[in-house]
Amino acid sequence: MTRRSIDADRPLSSLLHELRPFRTRLVIAIAVFIVKDSPLWLLPVITAAMIDVVVDGRSATEIGWLALAGAALVLQNYPTHLAFTRLYMSSVRGMAANLRNALADRLQTLSIGFHARSSASVIQSKVVRDVENLELMFLQAGNPGLSAVFVFIGAVTMTAVTVPQFLPVFALSVPAGVGVWWAMRRRSSLRNQEFRVEMERFSSRIGEMATLLPITRAHGLEHIARDRVSEVAEGVRVQGLRLDMLNGGFGAISWVALQLLSLGCLCLAGLVAVMGWATITPGQVVLLSTYFAMLTGTVTSVLNLYPLLARGTESVKSLAEIMQEPDLEFNEGKHVVASVTGRIELRNVSVRYGDEPPAVKAIDLVISPGETVALVGRSGSGKSTLMNTVLGFVRPSSGQVLLDGRDMQELDLRTVRRDVSVVPQESVMFEGSIRDNVTYGLDSVDDSAVIQALRDANALEIVDQLPRGLDTMVGERGARLSGGQRQRLSIARALIRNPLILLLDEATSALDSESEAKVQTALDTLMQNRTTLVVAHRLSTVRRADTIVVLDRGTIVERGTHDQLVSAGCQYARLWALQTGTSP
């Protein structure tokens, strides 16, 4: 399936494209539906015939046969309805599953820059709420929509057979319905868009509230958090009410217009019969009235589905914001890297975010295989940007990043990262066991290898203290573990992969002294014989680095060993003195 099929400018064709894998099943479902729904447009014929039998005083046997025919029509509805539901809804659920999988795939290919500037709560809302809106649209619109189509066809066909002179009158229902829809469509689209934007703002604010809850509670700011959520909730209420009022007015106008047409048709049929303008039996008067009521009812039903369809269309446009986002990390067709030696070279690298001044500029740096290079400097000096550039999360605005002499822009970074491990400042755990978190993404890892990785990461004591050992559940985001425990498990996760390149992003900065000492011991083991790039705030953690690079405002201002930089008495020496309380 082509994953660029979701197009904000063509929502209807996008949905039809998503249903293509299920087209055979849907064709069978429609055929079953025609049989299932046939009583709606055939029973009026039986009713009209029965009225004429009674009025003409004909045989009771005819009534019996008509009754049997009506009963057969009604009874077949049960098995055919179940068959239609299975065929139709399995297609809809399959389409929704494909969409969710496609969104997950797309999110994995979008750049880290996209995820950095996007709200996780808004993305979650798109994947969950917007796809659910499409499911509800098909669920709630499928049966009445198909019923309207086939009732219209059946009613017009039977009218053409029995009383063809009334077809022009029936045709009035179509332009009446189209006129009402045309008058409301733009306003409905705008209101749905406004409501969707407010819902995304609300999702973002709820995510923010959940993230800030410890800070909010610690500072007694619950009322501020409530007010911030209440402000956005009020926007949702106002936009939702405006949308409801528009949809309510739309439904009322369409109902009034079409009921007046139905009443007019009944009066006209009666007048034709009374005045003798055409030969119409009493049963045919009832037939015409019933069919026109059905026609106007089906048109009303279709019009009442429009708010639902408008919401679904807006959801397609929302999903297109992800599916058409151009900020991708392109790997297809690039050179596959079978193995790396670990030499990293930056040649005149600059990185700029939008129209802002360069985050890093004109960086020249060589990291030899097995060497440890530390990046230090004040906040905002460009350390993390440089780290993300080496990892391929950020593309250089100019210059080159080379791995083993090859430009990383030409490499399939997915294959490169098989030999790379990252230990971030805040380790990321998912809901699962300790074993699951350490072996994340690896197949068939022996417990002995897991235990060895935990031992090397100075984390085996964590497992030994827990009653279920490796099977202990860590809780959502590792909530049942301390920060130091999570960090050591993160190091074990890196160790078990035996990486050749290691990136440490302030891996100890958020820890207390005791935890830092344990984590630093684990890091020393992890860094042996590996090309390592360290971003550090605490200079004591990088004293033994082969080279320390000092950044200031995106440029390299010093480089050397710890002893060389302290002896130089420049910026690094001042930072060292500030952190250790010694004289520069």
Buried (B, 14 or more C-beta within 10 A) or exposed (E): EEEEBBBBEBBEEBBEBBBEEBEEBBEBBBEBBBBBBBBBBBBBBBBBBBBBBBEEEEEEEBBEEBEEBBEEBEEBBEEBBEBBBEBBBBBBBBBBEBBBEBBEEBBEBBBBBBBEEBBEBBBEBBBEBBBBBBBBBBBBBBBBBBBBBBBBEBBBEBBEEBBEEBEEBBEBBEEBBEEBBEEBEEBBBBBBBBBBBBBBBBBBBBBBBEEBEEEBEEEEBEEEBEEBBEEBBEBBEEBBEBBEEBBEEBBEBBBEBBBEBBBEBBEBBBEBBEEEEEEBBBBBBBBBBBBBBBBBBBBBBBBBBBBBBBBBBBBBBBBBBBBBBEBEBEBEEBEEBEEBBBBBBBBEBBBBBEEEEBBBBBBEBEBBBBBBBBBBBBEEBBBBBBBBBBBBBBBBBEBBBBBBEBEBBEBBBBBBBBBBBBBBBBBEBEEBBBBBBBBBEEEEEEEEBBBBBBBBBBBBEBBEEBEEBBEBBBEEBBEBBEBBBBBBBBBBBBBBBEBBBBBBBBBBBBBEEEBBBBBBBBBEEBBEEBBBBBBBBBBEBBBEBEBBBBBBBBBBBBBBBBEEBBEEEBBBBEBBBEEEEEEE
